[in-house]
Structure formats: structure tokens, C-alpha cells
Amino acid sequence: MNPLLEKCVGLLRREDVQREIKKAVSPLVGAATEELYPYIQICLLLILVSFIMQAATLILIFKSRKRATETFS
């Protein structure tokens, strides 16, 4: 491996460097999370509504098939 790359990897594996990187990135991640939180809620709501609609459709299909088999019997 390239000696420069080895030095960089060795530097990034040090505990103090990892702590400093975490301290530097933490506010950015927090701000991004706060900005994306409403969109995440909307997506989860849409997924829930979609699941409920699919479940209702499945129930209606089974009910209509049950009635259809009773009528032809």
C-alpha cells in the first residue's frame, strides 16, 4: 500500500482524532436531522396510509370472493 495512505489511515484510527472528527461532524448531522425530520414524518405517514389502503383492498377482495362463491354454490 502507498506509504501516504498508510499514514492517513493510521492517523484516522487514533482515538483522539476520531473524537475530534465526531465533535466537528455532530452539529452538521444534528442540523441535517432537524431539517429532514418533517419529511421523515410525512414519509412514514404515507407508508402507514398506503399499508392501511392495501389491507382494506385485500379485505374487500376476500369478501367479494366469498360472496361470489356463495352465490354460485
Buried (B, 14 or more C-beta within 10 A) or exposed (E): EEEEEEEEEEEEEEEEEEEEEEEEEEEEEEEEEEEEEEEEEEEEEEEEEEEEEEEEEEEEEEEEEEEEEEEEE
